[in-house]
């Protein structure tokens, strides 16, 4: 959260500085409005990029699949005829 806020504040500051240099006659309130819009667009672009990266780098196994893999190594509880396996009977 702190990093996102810092990036957003830096984007606002950079946008205000750029617009002050580019159009010095523009009102300060208008500069702040435009700076906020630029920072918001940058934030949405970064969040979209992070979401895309998460989607495309997600592994094929989830934690539920990993739990099932553990049980796959155990012997079956019943044999082909439906009789209980000796290892599983108490």
ABEGO torsion letter per residue (X at the ends): XAAAAAAAAAAAAAAAAAAAAABAABBAAAAAAAAAAAAAAAAAAAAAAAAAAAAAABBABBAAAAAAAAAAABBBABBAAGBBBAAABX
